[in-house]
Amino acid sequence: MPRTPGGHPRLVLGVLGALILGGAVWAGFSTAVKPASDAVLASIRPDTPPRPPLVMVEDLPQLAARLDREAAAGRFMGAVLVAKGDRVLFRQVYGEANYEQDRPLKLNSRFRLASISKQFTATAILRLQDEGKLSVSDPVCKWIQPCPKAWEPVRISHLLSHTSGIPDLMARPGWGMRRTTPATLAELTEDSKRFGLQFPPGTKVRYDNAGFNLAAAIVEKASGRPYDAYMRETFFGPLGMKDSGLDLDGGDHGVIMGYANFPAGLAAQPNANTSIVAGAGAVYSTLDDLLVWQRALHRGALLKPFSYQQMLADHAPADTPKERGRPRRDWGYGIFSNRLGDQVRPSFQDRQIYHTGSWGGFRNLMLYQPEADVTVIVLSNNYHLRDQVFLISQQAMAEALGRDFPTTLAR
């Protein structure tokens, strides 16, 4: 989530052909996505397909050997899951859930997802659109009242695609104090109203946690339910994601401890304060709950086809420049797409739908390759393992796809 050291990863570079809203979908994608009927949308069936047994699986030998080496050397801590279709190919954990208490990680340990949470908020907005309660083309001022005059051209779609021009939390004065001060969605909305737009909506793309906080506030207005209750009742409960939720109150939700590397050694990061990223980064979850989510989202059990295509389409302006000299990612609603295998050696070209997450002692990456129906989830409770998490994710994806096993990052 943060873009400064240990922040929003530069690993998300590359390009992918855009999904066009009224037209083409990725070649071969229809084989992985089965549109849901209205009956399914009205009542998600968590027993289809059944959850796989929660056991250790190491059917990717190259990945298993490498992770064993890295964990033994103290260079990786966290959890990894790889699935192809309905078969889990790899599920394992490394290190401790709490080093001070000598408590090891478990296969169902709860991690803070950080910015991976954005796809949950985007899905909530799109689900409400499917139900006829709002449209992503609605002006934000229809739902946020009173509304600053500068926001009159801002649409919900701008919030979800980082194109609103509303300044990010970290781009404002006093970020250090705000970072550690609990807040409600209403307070975050009022904070955002105090600052002018950085650019006309839709003319640029700039990563923006504040936009997703406003989107969560719109979910509350459109649904008539508190944001956390809506997410629990609409997604987590029906899908059987019993180890997932939102940490908006700093309470004991069973989330493991996050850590960071400092010159003096590994240091616990107990003050997550995810209330200030309520719609942008407050979800916690487990490997297998996330697998359930991936299946439901990408197989069409959560959204109607048009809304799903909107989610994956590239909403960045056509003149958006390259990122650090590389072709840019596609900016969807709470999700990106890219040929991430271009950033490792040996490289591979398969398209991947993904999002990263970094906040309060955690570093995560969740991927989906649609043509082969492959999910890769890498969750680490060490904030400073950005490059390691990325390389592991691409090694896992490559081995699951039968590609050459990458050994290094491309520099």
C-alpha positions in Angstrom: 0.0 0.0 0.0 2.6 2.6 0.9 4.8 3.5 -2.1 7.9 4.4 -0.2 10.6 1.9 0.9 8.8 -1.3 1.7 5.9 0.4 0.0 3.8 -0.1 -3.1 6.0 -2.6 -5.1 7.7 -1.7 -8.3 7.3 -5.4 -9.2 3.9 -4.7 -10.8 5.2 -3.6 -14.1 4.4 -4.8 -17.6 1.6 -4.7 -20.0 -1.5 -6.7 -21.0 -4.1 -6.2 -23.7 -7.1 -4.3 -22.2 -10.4 -5.8 -21.8 -12.9 -3.6 -23.6 -16.2 -3.1 -21.8 -18.5 -3.7 -24.7 -16.3 -6.0 -26.6 -13.5 -8.6 -26.5 -12.6 -10.6 -23.5 -9.1 -12.2 -23.2 -8.6 -15.1 -25.5 -9.3 -18.4 -23.8 -10.7 -16.6 -20.7 -14.2 -17.9 -21.1 -13.0 -21.4 -20.4 -12.0 -20.3 -16.9 -15.1 -18.2 -16.1 -18.6 -19.6 -15.8 -21.1 -16.8 -15.6 -23.4 -17.1 -12.6 -27.1 -17.2 -12.9 -29.2 -14.7 -10.9 -30.1 -17.5 -8.5 -26.4 -18.1 -7.8 -25.8 -14.4 -7.4 -28.7 -14.2 -4.9 -27.5 -17.1 -2.8 -23.8 -18.1 -3.1 -23.3 -21.8 -2.5 -20.0 -22.3 -0.6 -20.1 -26.0 -1.1 -19.5 -25.8 -4.8 -16.8 -26.8 -5.2 -16.0 -28.3 -1.8 -13.0 -26.9 0.2 -10.0 -29.1 -0.1 -8.6 -30.8 3.0 -6.5 -28.5 5.1 -3.2 -30.4 4.9 0.3 -29.8 3.9 0.9 -30.4 0.2 4.2 -30.1 -1.6 3.6 -31.4 -5.2 5.8 -28.7 -6.7 9.3 -30.1 -6.0 11.4 -27.2 -7.2 9.3 -24.7 -5.2 9.4 -26.9 -2.1 13.2 -27.3 -2.3 13.8 -23.6 -2.7 11.4 -22.6 0.1 13.0 -25.1 2.4 16.4 -23.5 1.7 15.2 -19.9 2.1 13.3 -20.6 5.3 16.2 -22.4 6.8 18.5 -19.5 6.1 16.0 -17.0 7.6 15.3 -15.4 4.3 11.6 -16.2 4.1 8.7 -16.4 6.6 5.1 -16.8 5.7 2.6 -19.0 3.9 2.3 -20.2 0.3 -0.6 -21.9 -1.6 -0.7 -23.0 -5.3 -3.8 -24.5 -6.9 -4.6 -25.5 -10.4 -8.3 -26.0 -11.1 -9.7 -27.7 -8.0 -6.5 -29.4 -7.1 -4.1 -27.9 -4.5 -0.5 -28.3 -5.7 1.2 -26.7 -2.8 0.3 -25.5 0.7 3.0 -24.9 3.4 4.0 -22.4 6.1 7.4 -21.3 7.3 8.4 -19.5 10.5 6.5 -18.1 13.4 3.2 -16.5 13.9 4.7 -14.8 16.9 8.4 -15.1 17.6 8.1 -13.5 21.1 5.7 -16.2 22.1 7.4 -19.0 20.1 4.2 -19.7 18.3 4.6 -21.3 14.9 2.6 -20.5 11.8 -0.3 -22.8 10.9 -1.9 -23.6 7.6 -4.9 -21.6 8.7 -3.1 -18.6 10.3 -4.7 -15.2 9.7 -2.7 -12.6 7.8 -3.4 -9.0 7.2 -4.0 -8.7 3.4 -3.2 -4.9 3.1 -4.0 -3.7 -0.4 -5.2 -7.1 -1.6 -8.3 -5.9 0.3 -9.1 -3.4 -2.5 -10.5 -6.1 -4.7 -13.0 -7.0 -2.0 -14.3 -3.3 -1.9 -14.4 -3.2 -5.7 -16.4 -6.4 -5.7 -18.8 -5.0 -3.2 -19.5 -2.0 -5.4 -19.9 -4.1 -8.5 -22.2 -6.5 -6.6 -24.4 -3.5 -5.6 -24.4 -2.5 -9.3 -25.6 -6.0 -10.3 -28.4 -5.6 -7.8 -29.5 -2.3 -9.3 -28.6 -0.2 -6.2 -25.9 1.9 -7.8 -23.8 2.3 -11.0 -20.1 2.8 -11.2 -20.9 5.7 -13.4 -22.7 7.4 -10.6 -21.3 10.7 -9.4 -19.6 10.3 -6.0 -21.6 13.4 -4.9 -24.8 11.3 -5.3 -23.6 9.2 -2.3 -21.4 11.5 -0.3 -23.2 14.5 1.2 -22.4 17.3 1.6 -20.0 17.0 -1.3 -17.1 19.3 -2.2 -17.7 21.2 -5.4 -14.4 19.9 -6.8 -15.7 16.4 -6.6 -18.7 17.0 -8.9 -17.0 15.3 -11.9 -15.7 12.4 -9.8 -17.5 9.0 -10.5 -17.4 5.9 -8.5 -15.4 4.3 -11.3 -12.6 6.9 -10.7 -12.4 5.8 -7.1 -12.0 2.1 -8.1 -9.4 2.8 -10.8 -7.1 5.2 -9.0 -8.1 8.0 -11.4 -10.1 10.3 -9.2 -7.5 12.9 -8.4 -8.4 12.8 -4.7 -5.1 12.8 -2.8 -4.0 9.6 -1.2 -3.7 9.5 2.6 0.1 9.4 2.3 0.3 12.4 0.0 -1.2 14.8 2.6 0.3 16.8 5.4 0.3 15.1 8.8 0.5 11.5 7.5 2.6 10.4 10.4 0.0 11.3 12.9 -2.9 10.0 10.8 -1.1 6.7 10.3 -1.3 5.9 14.0 -4.7 7.5 14.9 -7.8 5.3 14.7 -10.6 6.6 12.5 -14.1 5.8 11.3 -15.2 5.8 7.7 -17.1 9.0 8.4 -14.0 10.6 9.7 -11.9 9.5 6.8 -14.5 10.9 4.4 -14.4 14.2 6.1 -10.6 14.2 6.0 -10.6 13.6 2.2 -13.0 16.6 1.7 -10.4 19.0 3.1 -8.0 18.6 0.2 -8.3 19.7 -3.5 -7.9 17.4 -6.4 -4.5 16.6 -7.7 -5.7 16.4 -11.3 -9.0 16.4 -13.3 -10.7 13.0 -12.7 -9.9 10.4 -15.4 -6.9 12.3 -16.8 -4.2 10.5 -14.8 -3.7 7.4 -12.7 -2.2 7.7 -9.2 -2.3 4.9 -6.6 -4.9 6.0 -4.0 -6.0 4.4 -0.8 -8.3 7.3 0.0 -10.5 6.4 -3.0 -11.2 3.0 -1.7 -12.1 4.3 1.7 -14.7 6.5 0.0 -15.9 3.5 -2.0 -16.4 1.6 1.3 -18.5 4.6 2.6 -20.6 4.3 -0.6 -21.1 0.6 0.0 -22.6 1.6 3.4 -24.9 4.2 1.9 -26.1 2.0 -1.0 -26.6 -1.1 1.1 -27.9 0.5 4.3 -25.5 -1.7 6.3 -22.2 -1.0 8.1 -19.3 -1.8 5.7 -18.0 -4.7 7.8 -21.5 -6.2 8.3 -22.2 -6.0 4.5 -18.9 -7.8 3.7 -19.6 -10.5 6.3 -23.2 -11.0 5.2 -22.7 -10.8 1.5 -19.3 -12.6 1.0 -17.5 -14.0 4.0 -20.5 -15.8 5.6 -22.0 -17.2 2.4 -18.7 -18.3 1.1 -17.7 -20.1 4.3 -14.7 -17.8 4.8 -14.8 -18.2 8.6 -11.3 -17.0 9.1 -11.8 -13.7 7.2 -13.0 -10.3 8.2 -12.2 -6.7 8.6 -10.1 -5.2 11.4 -11.7 -1.8 11.9 -11.4 -1.6 15.6 -7.9 -2.8 16.5 -9.4 -5.7 18.4 -8.1 -9.3 18.8 -9.2 -10.9 15.5 -6.7 -13.7 15.8 -4.3 -12.1 13.3 -0.7 -13.1 13.5 2.1 -10.7 14.4 3.7 -8.7 11.6 7.5 -8.0 11.5 10.1 -5.8 9.8 13.8 -6.2 9.3 15.9 -3.5 11.0 19.7 -3.3 11.5 19.2 -4.6 15.1 17.2 -7.6 13.8 13.6 -8.7 13.3 11.2 -6.4 15.1 7.5 -6.9 15.8 5.1 -4.3 14.3 2.1 -4.5 16.7 0.4 -1.2 15.7 -1.3 -2.0 12.4 -4.2 0.5 12.8 -6.0 -0.7 9.7 -9.0 1.5 10.5 -7.4 4.2 8.4 -7.4 2.0 5.4 -10.9 0.6 6.0 -11.8 0.1 2.3 -8.2 -0.1 1.1 -6.5 -2.6 3.3 -8.3 -3.8 6.4 -9.2 -7.4 5.4 -7.5 -10.3 7.1 -7.7 -13.8 5.8 -6.0 -17.2 5.4 -4.6 -19.2 2.5 -7.6 -21.4 2.0 -10.2 -18.6 2.5 -8.4 -16.7 -0.2 -8.6 -19.7 -2.5 -12.3 -19.8 -1.9 -12.5 -16.1 -2.8 -10.4 -16.6 -6.0 -12.6 -19.4 -7.2 -15.9 -17.5 -6.5 -14.7 -14.3 -8.1 -13.0 -15.7 -11.2 -15.5 -18.5 -11.9 -18.5 -16.1 -11.9 -20.2 -16.8 -8.6 -20.0 -13.2 -7.3 -20.5 -10.9 -10.2 -22.5 -10.8 -13.5 -20.2 -11.1 -16.6 -20.5 -7.4 -17.5 -19.4 -6.2 -14.0 -16.6 -8.8 -13.9 -15.3 -7.5 -17.3 -15.5 -4.0 -15.9 -13.4 -5.1 -13.0 -10.6 -6.5 -15.2 -10.6 -3.8 -17.9 -7.8 -1.3 -18.2 -9.2 2.1 -16.9 -5.9 4.1 -17.0 -5.9 6.9 -19.6 -4.5 5.9 -23.0 -1.5 8.3 -22.6 -0.4 6.9 -19.2 3.4 6.7 -19.4 5.5 3.6 -18.9 6.5 2.7 -15.3 10.2 3.0 -14.6 11.0 2.4 -18.2 8.8 -0.7 -18.6 5.4 -1.1 -20.2 2.8 -0.3 -17.5 0.3 -2.6 -15.8 -3.4 -2.5 -16.6 -5.4 -0.7 -13.9 -8.6 -2.5 -13.2 -11.1 -2.0 -10.3 -9.1 -3.0 -7.2 -7.0 -5.4 -9.3 -4.1 -5.3 -11.8 -3.1 -7.4 -14.8 0.3 -7.9 -16.3 2.8 -10.3 -17.7 4.7 -10.5 -14.5 6.9 -13.4 -15.7 8.8 -10.8 -17.8 10.4 -9.7 -14.5 12.2 -12.9 -13.7 14.8 -15.1 -15.5 14.1 -17.3 -17.2 11.0 -15.3 -18.2 7.6 -16.5 -19.2 4.7 -14.7 -20.9 1.5 -15.9 -19.3 -1.0 -13.2 -18.3 -1.6 -12.8 -14.6 -4.4 -11.0 -12.7 -3.0 -9.9 -9.3 -2.7 -7.4 -6.5 0.0 -6.8 -3.9 -0.3 -5.8 -0.3 2.0 -4.2 2.2 1.1 -2.7 5.6 2.0 -3.0 9.3 4.5 -5.9 9.1 3.1 -7.8 6.1 4.0 -8.3 2.5 1.6 -10.2 0.2 0.9 -11.1 -3.4 -2.1 -13.0 -4.8 -2.2 -14.1 -8.5 -4.6 -15.7 -10.9 -3.7 -17.1 -14.4 -7.1 -17.5 -16.1 -6.3 -19.8 -19.1 -4.9 -22.5 -16.8 -7.0 -21.7 -13.8 -4.0 -21.3 -11.5 -4.1 -19.5 -8.2 -0.9 -18.5 -6.4 -1.0 -16.9 -2.9 2.1 -15.8 -1.1 1.6 -14.2 2.4 4.5 -13.0 4.5 4.5 -11.5 8.0 7.7 -9.6 7.2 7.2 -6.2 5.6 10.6 -6.1 4.0 10.4 -9.2 1.9 9.1 -7.5 -1.3 11.5 -9.0 -3.8 11.4 -12.4 -2.1 7.6 -12.6 -2.2 7.6 -11.6 -5.8 10.2 -14.2 -6.9 8.4 -16.9 -4.9 5.1 -16.0 -6.6 6.7 -16.3 -10.1 8.5 -19.5 -9.3 5.2 -21.0 -8.1 3.3 -19.8 -11.1 6.0 -21.0 -13.5 6.2 -24.5 -12.0 2.4 -24.9 -11.9 2.2 -23.9 -15.6 5.1 -26.2 -16.6 7.4 -23.3 -17.5 11.1 -23.1 -16.8 11.7 -22.4 -13.1 12.9 -18.8 -12.5 16.0 -18.3 -10.4 16.5 -14.6 -10.3 14.7 -11.3 -10.7 15.3 -9.3 -14.0 17.1 -6.1 -13.2 
